[in-house]
């Protein structure tokens, strides 16, 4: 009998996935371990491999359709094998949403020909309107009647469906904001010495290590070392319990066209500033190319988010659940700072720590920020000698 191919859990937080592209066609033979389709999870787009060798007897899930974990993707077997048509049990297919009843290709084609794709009768799985349905309407010369708007919108208003990474971020951060007693503390840090040490050692670092850490790398290193010294921040609230982690895996928030993603530098607590810089650049390159894997995106125990490149002085970062703390970094700006008996113009930045009050109190977080400020204002003690 044919084997039902279900959507596997591709990460411990994954509850559902969206079919991005089938890499095989019905009737095509595949081998166990060969890529069958691409699926968008709550973190990335990944290829899913065939669990068995055989012929693809039926593709059940349509492109752009969302399924719960355990929902049926396809049937694989040998020619003549029976396919079970009974309703799906564990998991099951999620219904195609109204926004996704029309495939993206079909919608674009319909718009070019002045056809209301939403009013067409779909022949795809679950009544989905496909490119072929639109093409038939074009060839028939009959335009689908426009439907009355479901709601009154101001002229020029565009309704943008929230999907993929944006939807996942919205759902998780909304849940975090609603459930977490979030507290935020901030300090102003003089980064003048960091800037000076980096300038003085740039050539030597390039020759010796092949890389010159930027200011963000230096802040990342100091933040990780401070977490190592204050391990209570390296924890999570899960199922009513505090999970305390040994390794510091730092998530580095990045802005990509698809939305906010947070790739992870694993075991960052054991790295020097040069290795942190290399890993940060590797993750940035992969994120821009859309090549991040689930391994790159899972396992963060603490997060750093930096809006300095966008000119933001300070902000309130929202926790990335289930982590208990996140550090926000503002831009470096010139400000008047007391130095001894003098007032000098210095390079300063505002660092803001948001934390889960169920896991932490204000005092340990304040001590963390004070330690971090000390490391950044006295970098020659740990950075000048590397």
Secondary structure, 3 states (H helix, E strand, C coil): CCEEEECCCCCCCCCEEEEEEECCCCCCEECCCCEEEEEECCCCEEEEECCCCEEEEEECCCCCCEEECCCEEEEEECCCCCCCCCCCCCCCECCCCHHHCECHHHHHHHHHCCCCHHHCCCCCHHHCECHHHHHHHHHHCCCCCCCCCCCCCCCCCCCCCCCHHHHHHHHHHHHHHHHCCEEEEEEEEECHHHHHHHHHHHHHHHHHHCCCCCHHHHHHHHHHHHHHHCHHHCEEEECCEEEECCCCCEEEEEEECCEEEEEEECCHHHCCHHHHHHHHHHHHHHHHHCCCCHHHHCCCCEEEEECHHHCCCCCCCCCCCCECEEEEECCCEEEEEEECCEEEEEEEEEEEEEEECCCCCHHHHHHHHHHHHHHHHCHHHCCCCC
